[in-house]
Amino acid sequence: TMMAARPDLAATKPEEVHGIALCNWALINLDLEQVELALEKAALAVEVYPCPQTRTALALCYPAAGSPAKALPLYNAILDEHPKHHVAGINASFVQTLIDATPKELLVQRQRFHEGQRQVGSGIKHHKLSLNGKPLRVGYVSGDYRRHSAGSIFGGVLLKHSPAIEAYLYSTQPVDVTADAMSKRYKDCAGDRWRDLSGVSDEEAEVLIRKDRIDILVDLSGHTGGGRLGLFTRRPAPIQVTAWGFAH
């Protein structure tokens, strides 16, 4: 009935419809913490219709089932076909930190992510870094300005800068200050230097950061949810570092 009512689905292969349905079923089960059932449906989805969506679903199930190493080949299979696939690229680098990978292996995977996500920036020359008694402008890019374990790592710094530092907080994910006291604390601390990057393209974010004349731009998310490493490849600040938002 659905196929007849939807002309766009009428031309869809049955195995594709079946595979995506199984994929969604698996993700629902994963969300309900029914890991074994999620794993079963995701594996069947890949068997029926191997594609980025089904492979990602199965890859998400493996760490929850205690087998993160099995997720990495699935993400790399996606990257073989779609080198710029952001989810596969960032998840592959993250899941690799959960297995017994050597520094060399970690570097190779991250270089693959960089090649796929690298962007061409505006090419505008950076402002001259000269303090002359003025505060240093430090921009922090994170998706975790909320009650989150990452905040336990970086909060003690971001919330306690001396007047020698002007901290700009760039939030890559939306926050709700009425529901989360930590979000309110971060936003209140930043004041007019709070920036919402959720829904903002990397190109637009580069323009905003350059307008803020940020001296040092700090990545606090790495290869985790809310990470915007693609933005950093545009080099919007003269000095860029990745810091302690993720313990690895």
C-alpha positions as CSV (number, residue, x, y, z in Angstrom):
1,T,0.0,0.0,0.0
2,M,2.8,2.4,0.9
3,M,4.6,1.6,-2.4
4,A,1.5,2.4,-4.4
5,A,0.8,5.6,-2.5
6,R,4.4,6.9,-2.8
7,P,5.6,7.1,-6.4
8,D,9.1,7.8,-5.2
9,L,9.1,4.4,-3.4
10,A,7.5,2.6,-6.3
11,A,10.8,2.6,-8.1
12,T,12.8,1.6,-5.0
13,K,14.2,-1.9,-4.8
14,P,12.5,-4.2,-2.3
15,E,15.9,-5.1,-0.7
16,E,16.6,-1.4,-0.1
17,V,13.3,-0.8,1.6
18,H,13.7,-4.0,3.7
19,G,17.3,-3.1,4.6
20,I,16.6,0.4,5.7
21,A,13.6,-0.8,7.7
22,L,15.8,-3.4,9.5
23,C,18.4,-0.6,10.0
24,N,15.8,1.6,11.8
25,W,14.5,-1.4,13.8
26,A,18.1,-2.0,15.0
27,L,18.6,1.6,16.0
28,I,15.4,1.7,17.9
29,N,16.4,-1.5,19.8
30,L,19.8,0.0,20.5
31,D,18.2,3.1,21.9
32,L,16.1,0.8,24.2
33,E,19.4,-0.9,25.2
34,Q,18.2,-4.2,23.7
35,V,21.7,-4.7,22.3
36,E,21.5,-8.4,21.2
37,L,18.3,-7.7,19.2
38,A,19.8,-4.5,17.7
39,L,22.9,-6.5,16.7
40,E,20.8,-9.2,15.0
41,K,18.6,-6.7,13.0
42,A,21.6,-4.6,12.0
43,A,23.6,-7.6,10.8
44,L,20.6,-8.7,8.8
45,A,20.2,-5.2,7.3
46,V,23.8,-5.3,6.0
47,E,23.2,-8.7,4.6
48,V,20.0,-7.6,2.8
49,Y,21.2,-4.2,1.7
50,P,24.9,-3.2,2.3
51,C,25.1,0.6,2.2
52,P,26.4,3.4,4.5
53,Q,23.2,3.5,6.5
54,T,23.1,-0.2,7.3
55,R,26.8,-0.5,7.9
56,T,26.7,2.5,10.3
57,A,23.9,0.9,12.2
58,L,25.8,-2.3,12.7
59,A,29.0,-0.4,13.5
60,L,27.1,1.5,16.3
61,C,25.9,-1.8,17.8
62,Y,29.3,-3.4,18.1
63,P,30.8,-1.1,20.8
64,A,27.6,-1.4,22.8
65,A,28.0,-5.2,22.5
66,G,31.6,-5.0,23.8
67,S,33.2,-5.6,20.3
68,P,34.4,-2.1,19.2
69,A,37.1,-3.6,16.9
70,K,34.4,-5.1,14.7
71,A,33.0,-1.6,14.0
72,L,36.2,-0.2,12.4
73,P,36.1,-2.3,9.2
74,L,32.5,-1.3,8.6
75,Y,33.3,2.4,8.9
76,N,36.4,2.0,6.6
77,A,34.2,0.1,4.0
78,I,32.0,3.2,3.9
79,L,35.1,5.5,3.5
80,D,36.4,3.3,0.7
81,E,33.3,4.2,-1.3
82,H,32.6,7.7,0.2
83,P,35.9,9.3,1.4
84,K,34.1,12.4,2.6
85,H,31.5,10.6,4.7
86,H,31.6,12.6,7.9
87,V,29.9,10.2,10.3
88,A,32.0,7.2,9.2
89,G,35.2,9.3,9.3
90,I,34.7,10.7,12.8
91,N,33.3,7.5,14.2
92,A,36.1,5.4,12.9
93,S,38.7,7.6,14.6
94,F,36.7,7.6,17.8
95,V,36.0,3.8,18.0
96,Q,39.7,3.2,17.3
97,T,40.5,4.7,20.7
98,L,38.5,1.9,22.3
99,I,40.6,-0.9,20.9
100,D,44.3,-1.9,21.2
101,A,45.5,0.4,18.4
102,T,49.1,1.6,18.0
103,P,50.0,5.3,17.7
104,K,50.9,4.7,14.1
105,E,47.5,3.1,13.4
106,L,45.7,6.0,15.1
107,L,47.6,8.5,13.0
108,V,46.8,6.7,9.7
109,Q,43.1,6.7,10.6
110,R,43.1,10.4,11.5
111,Q,45.0,11.3,8.4
112,R,42.3,9.5,6.4
113,F,39.7,11.6,8.2
114,H,41.7,14.8,7.5
115,E,42.0,14.1,3.8
116,G,38.2,13.4,3.6
117,Q,37.2,16.5,5.6
118,R,39.8,19.0,4.5
119,Q,38.4,22.2,3.3
120,V,39.8,25.3,1.5
121,G,39.5,28.3,3.7
122,S,39.0,31.9,2.6
123,G,42.7,32.5,2.4
124,I,42.4,35.8,4.2
125,K,45.6,36.7,6.0
126,H,45.3,36.3,9.8
127,H,45.4,39.4,12.0
128,K,48.7,40.2,13.6
129,L,49.1,38.5,17.0
130,S,50.2,41.4,19.2
131,L,49.0,41.7,22.8
132,N,50.4,45.1,23.9
133,G,48.8,44.6,27.3
134,K,45.5,43.5,25.8
135,P,43.8,40.3,26.8
136,L,44.4,37.2,24.8
137,R,41.4,36.1,22.8
138,V,40.9,32.3,23.1
139,G,38.0,30.6,21.3
140,Y,36.8,27.2,22.6
141,V,34.9,25.0,20.1
142,S,32.8,22.3,21.8
143,G,29.5,20.4,21.6
144,D,29.5,19.8,25.3
145,Y,28.5,23.0,27.0
146,R,26.0,21.1,29.1
147,R,26.0,18.5,31.9
148,H,28.5,16.1,30.4
149,S,31.6,14.2,31.4
150,A,33.7,16.5,29.1
151,G,32.7,19.5,31.1
152,S,34.3,17.8,34.2
153,I,37.6,17.9,32.2
154,F,37.5,21.4,30.7
155,G,35.0,23.3,32.9
156,G,37.6,24.2,35.6
157,V,39.6,26.1,33.1
158,L,36.9,27.7,30.9
159,L,35.0,29.1,33.9
160,K,38.0,30.4,35.8
161,H,40.0,32.5,33.4
162,S,41.7,35.6,34.7
163,P,41.1,39.0,33.1
164,A,44.2,38.3,30.9
165,I,42.0,36.0,28.8
166,E,38.9,36.8,26.9
167,A,37.2,33.4,26.4
168,Y,34.8,33.0,23.4
169,L,32.7,29.9,23.7
170,Y,31.6,28.4,20.3
171,S,28.8,25.9,20.9
172,T,28.5,23.4,18.0
173,Q,25.2,21.9,19.4
174,P,22.1,23.7,20.7
175,V,21.8,24.1,24.5
176,D,18.8,24.7,26.7
177,V,19.7,27.0,29.6
178,T,16.3,26.4,31.2
179,A,16.8,22.7,31.5
180,D,20.5,22.4,32.1
181,A,22.2,24.5,34.8
182,M,25.7,23.9,33.3
183,S,24.6,25.3,30.0
184,K,23.4,28.4,31.7
185,R,26.6,28.7,33.7
186,Y,28.8,28.5,30.5
187,K,26.5,31.0,28.7
188,D,26.4,33.4,31.6
189,C,30.2,33.2,31.9
190,A,30.8,34.0,28.2
191,G,28.2,36.8,28.1
192,D,28.4,38.6,24.8
193,R,31.2,36.2,23.7
194,W,28.8,33.2,23.5
195,R,28.5,31.9,19.9
196,D,26.0,29.3,18.7
197,L,27.5,27.4,15.8
198,S,24.7,24.8,15.6
199,G,23.2,25.0,12.1
200,V,26.1,27.3,11.0
201,S,28.2,26.1,8.1
202,D,32.0,25.9,8.4
203,E,32.4,28.7,5.9
204,E,30.1,31.0,8.0
205,A,31.8,29.9,11.2
206,E,35.2,30.8,9.7
207,V,33.9,34.3,9.0
208,L,32.5,34.7,12.5
209,I,35.8,33.5,14.2
210,R,37.9,35.9,12.0
211,K,35.5,38.7,12.9
212,D,36.1,37.9,16.6
213,R,39.8,38.1,15.9
214,I,40.5,35.0,17.9
215,D,44.2,34.6,18.7
216,I,44.1,30.9,19.7
217,L,41.3,28.5,18.7
218,V,40.9,25.4,20.8
219,D,39.1,22.2,19.8
220,L,37.5,20.5,22.8
221,S,35.6,17.7,21.1
222,G,38.0,15.8,18.9
223,H,36.4,12.9,17.1
224,T,33.3,12.9,19.3
225,G,29.7,14.2,18.9
226,G,29.7,17.9,18.2
227,G,33.3,17.9,16.9
228,R,34.0,20.4,14.1
229,L,37.5,19.5,13.0
230,G,36.5,20.3,9.4
231,L,36.2,23.9,10.5
232,F,39.8,23.8,11.8
233,T,41.1,22.8,8.4
234,R,40.0,26.2,7.1
235,R,42.4,27.7,9.6
236,P,40.3,30.6,10.9
237,A,42.8,31.5,13.7
238,P,46.5,32.1,13.6
239,I,47.1,29.5,16.4
240,Q,45.0,26.3,16.6
241,V,45.3,23.4,19.1
242,T,43.2,20.4,20.2
243,A,42.9,20.2,23.9
244,W,41.5,18.2,26.8
245,G,37.8,17.9,26.1
246,F,38.3,14.2,25.3
247,A,40.7,12.3,27.5
248,H,42.3,10.4,24.6
